[in-house]
Amino acid sequence: MSRRRSMQFLRAAAVVGLCGLACLVWALLDPRPIPVVFAMSVGQGLGATSLLLYVVVVLSEVRRAPPPPPDPHDPPDPADGAGAS
């Protein structure tokens, strides 16, 4: 996933998350049955979608990151055969 696409996903996650939060706040301010049911279904769905978008971006960034360079102060691993002469 490109950096531009990642930013679009992150923006979408933020907007969707804020919409879900607005649904939940509405249910807190107006505790009648319809707002509460709306918040519990639509608000929770929006929050889960926001989390899913965020996790997709995080996993794509983890996959794209290069492996860390070896530490020169670590002893060689005998299983690699590099330390045996």
C-alpha distances in whole Angstrom, upper triangle without the diagonal:
4,7,8,6,7,10,11,10,12,15,15,16,18,20,20,21,24,25,26,28,30,31,32,34,35,37,38,40,41,42,43,42,40,37,37,36,34,32,32,30,28,28,27,24,23,23,21,18,18,17,15,13,13,13,10,8,11,10,6,8,11,10,8,12,15,18,21,23,27,29,32,35,34,36,35,34,37,35,33,37,36,39,41,44
4,5,5,6,9,10,11,12,14,15,16,18,20,21,22,24,26,27,28,30,32,33,34,36,38,39,40,42,43,44,43,41,39,39,38,35,34,34,32,30,29,29,26,24,24,23,20,19,19,18,15,15,15,12,10,12,13,9,9,13,12,10,12,15,18,21,23,27,29,32,35,34,37,36,35,39,37,35,38,37,40,42,44
4,5,5,6,9,10,10,12,14,15,16,18,20,21,23,24,25,27,29,30,31,33,35,36,37,39,40,42,43,43,40,38,38,37,35,33,33,32,30,28,28,26,24,23,23,20,18,19,18,14,14,15,13,10,12,13,10,9,13,13,10,12,15,19,20,23,27,29,32,34,34,37,36,36,39,38,36,39,38,40,43,45
4,5,5,6,9,10,11,12,14,15,17,18,20,21,23,24,26,27,29,30,32,33,35,36,37,39,40,42,41,39,36,37,36,33,32,33,31,28,27,27,25,23,23,23,20,18,19,18,14,14,16,14,11,14,15,13,12,16,16,14,16,19,22,24,27,30,32,35,38,37,40,40,39,43,41,39,42,41,44,47,49
4,5,5,6,9,10,10,12,14,15,16,18,20,21,22,24,26,27,29,30,32,33,35,36,37,39,40,39,36,34,34,34,31,29,30,28,26,25,25,22,20,20,20,17,15,16,15,11,12,14,11,9,12,13,11,11,15,15,13,16,19,22,25,28,31,33,36,38,38,41,40,39,42,41,39,42,41,44,47,49
4,5,5,6,9,10,10,12,14,15,16,18,20,21,22,24,26,27,28,30,32,33,34,36,37,39,38,36,33,33,33,30,28,29,27,25,24,23,21,19,18,18,15,13,14,13,9,9,11,9,6,9,11,8,8,12,13,12,14,17,20,22,25,29,31,34,36,35,38,38,37,40,38,37,40,39,42,45,47
4,5,5,6,8,10,10,12,14,15,17,18,20,21,23,24,26,27,29,30,31,33,34,36,37,37,35,32,32,32,29,27,28,27,24,23,23,22,19,18,19,16,13,15,14,11,10,13,12,9,11,14,12,11,15,16,15,16,20,23,24,27,31,32,36,37,37,40,40,39,43,41,40,43,42,44,47,50
4,5,5,6,9,10,11,12,14,15,17,18,20,21,23,24,26,27,29,30,31,33,34,36,35,33,30,31,30,27,25,27,25,22,21,22,20,17,17,17,14,12,14,14,10,11,14,12,10,13,15,13,14,17,18,17,19,23,26,27,30,34,36,39,41,40,43,43,42,46,44,42,46,45,47,50,53
4,5,5,6,9,10,10,12,14,15,16,18,20,21,22,24,26,27,29,30,31,32,34,33,31,28,28,28,25,23,24,23,20,19,19,17,14,14,14,11,9,11,10,6,7,10,8,7,10,12,11,12,15,16,16,18,22,24,26,30,33,35,38,40,39,42,41,40,44,42,40,44,43,46,49,51
4,5,5,6,9,10,10,12,14,15,16,18,20,21,22,24,26,27,28,30,31,33,32,30,28,28,28,25,23,24,23,20,18,18,17,14,13,14,12,9,10,10,7,6,10,9,7,10,13,12,12,15,17,16,18,22,24,25,29,32,33,37,38,38,41,41,40,43,42,40,44,43,45,48,51
4,5,5,6,9,10,11,12,14,15,17,19,20,21,23,25,26,27,29,30,32,31,29,26,27,27,24,22,23,22,19,18,18,17,14,14,15,13,10,12,13,10,9,13,13,11,13,16,16,16,19,20,20,21,25,27,29,32,35,37,40,41,41,44,44,43,47,45,44,48,47,49,52,55
4,5,5,6,8,10,11,12,14,15,17,18,20,21,23,24,26,27,28,30,29,26,24,24,24,21,19,21,19,16,15,16,14,11,12,13,10,8,11,11,8,9,12,12,11,14,16,16,17,20,21,21,23,26,29,31,34,37,39,42,43,43,46,46,45,48,46,45,49,48,50,53,56
4,6,5,6,8,10,10,12,14,15,16,18,20,21,23,24,26,27,28,28,25,23,23,23,20,18,19,18,15,13,14,12,9,9,10,7,4,7,8,6,6,10,10,10,12,14,15,16,18,20,20,22,25,27,29,33,35,37,40,42,41,44,44,43,46,44,43,47,46,48,51,54
4,6,5,6,9,10,10,12,14,15,16,18,20,21,22,24,25,27,27,25,22,22,23,20,18,19,19,16,14,14,14,10,10,12,10,7,9,11,9,9,12,13,12,14,17,17,17,20,22,22,23,27,29,30,34,37,38,41,42,42,45,45,44,48,46,45,49,48,50,53,56
4,5,5,6,9,10,11,13,14,15,17,19,20,21,22,24,26,25,23,20,21,21,18,16,18,18,14,13,14,13,10,10,13,11,8,11,13,11,12,15,16,15,17,20,20,20,23,25,25,26,30,32,34,37,40,41,45,46,45,48,49,48,51,49,48,52,51,53,56,59
4,5,5,6,9,10,11,13,14,15,17,19,20,21,22,24,23,21,18,18,18,15,13,15,14,11,9,11,10,6,7,9,7,6,9,11,9,11,14,15,15,17,19,20,21,23,25,25,27,31,33,34,38,40,42,45,46,45,48,48,47,51,49,48,52,51,53,56,59
4,5,5,6,9,10,11,12,14,16,17,18,20,21,23,22,21,17,17,18,15,13,14,14,11,9,10,10,6,5,8,8,5,8,11,10,10,13,15,15,16,19,20,20,22,24,25,26,30,32,33,37,39,40,44,45,44,47,47,46,49,47,47,51,50,52,55,58
4,5,5,6,9,10,10,12,14,15,16,18,20,21,22,20,16,17,18,15,13,15,15,12,10,12,12,9,8,12,11,9,12,14,13,13,17,18,18,19,22,23,23,25,28,28,29,33,35,36,39,42,43,46,47,46,49,50,49,52,51,50,54,53,55,58,61
4,5,5,6,9,10,11,13,14,15,16,18,19,19,17,14,15,15,12,10,13,13,10,7,10,10,7,8,12,11,10,13,15,14,15,18,19,20,21,24,25,25,27,29,30,31,35,37,38,42,45,46,49,50,49,52,52,51,55,53,52,56,56,57,60,63
4,5,5,6,9,10,11,13,15,15,16,18,17,15,12,13,13,10,8,10,10,7,4,7,8,5,5,9,9,9,11,13,14,14,17,19,19,21,23,24,25,27,29,30,31,35,36,38,41,44,45,49,49,48,51,51,50,53,51,51,55,55,56,59,62
4,5,5,6,9,10,11,12,14,15,17,18,16,13,13,14,12,9,11,12,10,7,9,11,8,7,11,12,11,12,16,16,16,18,20,21,22,24,26,26,28,30,31,32,36,37,38,42,44,45,48,49,48,51,51,50,53,52,52,55,55,56,59,63
4,5,5,6,9,10,10,12,14,16,16,15,11,12,14,11,9,12,13,11,8,11,13,10,10,14,15,13,16,18,18,19,21,23,23,25,27,29,29,31,33,34,35,39,40,41,45,47,48,52,52,51,54,55,54,57,55,55,59,58,60,63,66
4,6,5,6,9,10,11,12,13,13,11,8,9,10,7,5,9,10,7,5,9,10,9,10,13,14,14,16,18,19,20,22,24,24,26,28,29,30,32,34,35,36,40,41,43,46,49,50,53,54,53,56,56,55,58,56,56,60,59,61,64,67
4,5,5,6,9,10,10,12,13,12,8,8,10,8,5,8,10,9,6,8,11,10,10,13,15,14,16,18,20,20,22,24,25,26,28,30,30,32,34,35,36,40,41,42,46,48,49,52,52,51,54,55,53,56,55,55,59,58,60,63,66
4,5,5,6,8,10,13,14,13,9,10,13,11,8,11,14,12,10,12,15,13,13,16,18,17,18,21,22,22,24,26,27,28,30,32,32,34,36,37,38,41,43,43,47,49,50,53,54,53,56,56,55,58,57,57,61,60,62,65,68
4,5,5,6,8,10,12,10,7,8,11,9,8,11,13,12,10,13,15,14,15,18,19,18,20,23,24,24,27,28,29,30,32,34,35,36,38,39,40,44,46,46,50,52,53,57,57,56,59,60,58,61,60,60,64,63,65,68,71
4,6,5,5,8,9,8,5,5,8,8,6,9,11,11,10,12,15,15,15,18,19,19,21,23,24,25,27,29,30,31,33,35,35,37,39,40,41,45,46,47,51,53,53,57,57,56,59,60,58,61,59,60,63,63,65,67,71
4,6,6,9,11,12,9,8,11,12,9,11,14,15,12,14,17,17,16,19,21,21,22,25,26,26,28,30,31,31,34,36,36,37,40,41,42,45,46,47,51,53,53,57,56,55,58,59,58,61,59,60,63,63,64,67,71
4,6,9,12,12,9,10,13,13,11,14,17,16,14,17,20,19,19,22,24,23,24,27,28,28,30,33,33,34,36,38,38,40,42,43,44,48,49,49,53,55,55,59,59,58,61,62,61,64,62,63,66,66,67,70,74
4,6,9,9,7,8,11,11,11,13,16,16,14,17,20,19,20,23,24,24,26,28,29,30,32,34,35,35,38,39,40,42,44,45,46,50,51,52,55,57,58,62,62,61,64,64,63,66,64,65,68,68,69,72,76
4,7,8,7,6,10,11,10,12,15,16,14,16,19,19,20,22,24,24,26,28,29,30,32,34,35,36,38,40,40,42,44,45,46,50,51,52,55,57,58,62,61,60,63,64,62,65,63,64,68,68,69,72,75
4,6,6,6,9,10,11,12,15,16,15,17,20,20,21,23,25,26,27,29,31,32,33,35,37,38,39,41,42,44,46,47,48,52,53,54,58,60,61,64,64,63,66,66,65,67,65,66,70,70,71,74,77
4,6,5,6,8,10,10,12,14,14,16,18,19,20,22,24,25,26,28,30,31,32,34,36,37,38,40,41,42,44,46,47,51,52,53,57,59,60,64,64,62,65,65,63,66,64,64,68,69,70,73,76
4,5,5,6,9,10,11,11,12,15,16,17,19,20,22,23,25,26,28,29,31,32,34,35,37,38,40,41,43,44,46,50,51,52,56,58,59,63,63,62,64,65,63,66,63,64,68,68,69,72,75
4,6,5,6,8,10,10,10,13,14,15,16,18,20,20,22,24,25,27,28,30,31,33,34,36,37,39,40,42,43,47,48,50,53,55,56,60,60,59,62,62,61,63,61,62,65,66,67,70,73
4,5,5,6,9,10,9,11,14,15,15,17,19,20,21,23,25,26,27,29,31,32,33,35,36,38,39,41,42,46,47,48,52,54,55,59,59,57,60,60,59,61,59,60,63,64,65,68,71
4,5,5,6,8,9,10,12,14,15,16,18,19,21,22,24,25,27,28,30,31,33,34,36,37,39,40,42,46,47,48,52,54,55,59,59,57,60,60,58,61,59,59,63,63,65,67,71
4,5,5,5,7,9,10,11,13,15,16,17,19,20,22,23,25,26,28,29,31,32,34,35,37,38,40,44,45,47,50,52,54,57,58,56,59,59,57,60,58,58,62,62,64,66,70
4,6,6,4,7,9,10,10,13,14,15,16,18,20,21,23,24,26,27,29,30,32,33,35,36,38,41,42,44,48,50,51,54,55,53,56,56,55,58,56,56,59,60,61,64,67
4,6,6,6,8,10,10,12,14,15,16,18,20,21,22,24,26,27,28,30,31,32,34,36,37,41,42,43,47,49,50,54,54,52,55,55,53,56,54,54,58,58,60,62,66
4,6,5,6,9,10,11,12,14,15,16,18,20,21,23,25,26,27,29,31,32,33,35,36,40,41,43,47,49,50,54,54,52,55,55,53,56,53,54,57,58,59,62,65
4,5,5,6,9,10,10,12,14,15,16,18,20,21,23,24,26,27,29,30,32,33,35,39,40,42,46,48,49,53,54,52,55,55,53,56,53,53,57,57,59,62,65
4,5,5,6,9,10,11,12,14,15,17,18,20,22,23,24,26,27,29,31,32,33,37,38,40,44,46,47,51,51,50,53,53,51,54,52,52,56,56,58,60,64
4,5,5,6,9,10,11,12,14,15,16,18,20,21,22,24,26,27,29,30,32,35,36,38,42,44,45,49,49,47,50,50,48,51,49,49,53,53,55,58,61
4,5,5,6,9,10,10,12,14,15,16,19,20,21,23,25,26,27,29,31,34,35,37,41,43,45,48,49,47,50,50,48,51,48,48,52,52,54,57,60
4,5,5,6,9,10,11,12,14,15,17,19,20,21,23,25,26,27,29,33,34,36,40,42,44,47,48,47,49,49,48,51,49,48,52,52,54,57,60
4,5,5,6,9,10,11,12,14,16,17,18,20,21,23,25,26,27,31,32,34,38,40,41,45,45,44,47,47,45,48,46,46,50,50,51,54,57
4,5,5,6,9,10,10,12,14,15,16,18,20,21,22,24,26,29,31,32,36,38,40,43,44,42,45,45,43,46,44,44,47,48,49,52,55
4,5,5,6,9,10,11,13,14,15,17,19,20,21,23,25,28,30,32,36,38,40,43,44,43,45,45,43,46,44,44,47,47,49,52,55
4,5,5,6,9,10,11,13,14,16,17,19,20,21,23,27,28,30,34,36,38,41,42,41,44,44,42,45,43,43,47,47,48,51,54
4,5,5,6,9,10,11,12,14,15,16,18,20,21,25,26,28,31,34,35,39,39,38,41,41,39,42,40,40,44,44,45,48,51
4,5,5,6,9,10,11,12,14,15,17,18,20,24,25,27,31,33,35,39,39,38,40,40,38,41,39,39,42,42,44,47,50
4,6,5,6,9,10,11,13,14,16,17,19,22,24,26,30,33,34,38,39,38,41,40,39,42,40,39,43,43,45,47,50
4,5,5,6,9,10,11,12,14,15,17,21,22,24,27,30,32,35,36,35,38,38,37,40,38,37,41,41,42,45,48
4,5,5,6,8,10,10,12,14,15,19,20,22,26,28,30,33,34,33,36,35,34,37,35,34,38,38,40,43,46
4,6,5,6,9,10,11,12,14,18,20,22,26,28,30,34,35,34,36,36,34,37,35,34,38,38,40,42,45
4,6,5,6,9,10,11,12,16,18,20,24,27,28,32,34,32,35,35,34,37,35,34,37,37,39,42,45
4,5,5,6,9,10,11,14,16,18,21,24,26,29,30,29,32,32,31,34,32,31,35,34,36,39,42
4,5,5,6,9,10,13,15,17,21,23,25,29,30,28,31,30,29,32,30,29,33,32,35,37,40
4,5,5,6,9,12,14,17,20,23,25,29,31,29,32,31,30,33,31,29,33,33,35,38,40
4,5,5,6,10,12,14,18,21,23,26,28,27,30,29,28,32,30,29,32,31,34,37,39
4,5,5,9,10,12,16,18,20,24,25,24,27,26,25,28,27,25,29,28,31,33,36
4,6,8,10,13,16,18,21,24,26,25,27,26,25,28,26,24,28,27,30,33,35
4,6,9,12,15,18,21,24,26,25,28,27,26,29,27,25,29,28,30,33,36
4,7,9,12,15,17,21,23,22,25,24,24,27,26,24,27,26,28,31,34
4,6,9,12,15,18,20,19,22,21,21,24,23,21,24,23,25,28,30
4,6,9,12,15,17,16,18,17,17,21,20,18,21,19,22,25,27
4,6,9,12,14,13,16,16,16,20,19,18,21,19,21,24,26
4,6,9,12,11,14,14,15,18,19,16,19,16,18,22,24
4,6,9,8,10,10,11,15,16,13,16,13,15,18,20
4,5,6,9,10,12,16,17,15,17,15,15,19,21
4,6,8,9,12,15,17,15,17,13,13,17,19
4,6,9,12,15,17,16,17,15,14,17,19
4,6,9,12,14,13,15,13,12,15,18
4,6,9,12,11,12,10,8,12,15
4,6,9,8,9,7,6,9,12
4,5,6,7,7,7,9,13
4,5,5,7,6,7,11
4,5,8,9,9,13
4,5,8,9,12
4,6,5,8
4,6,8
4,7
4
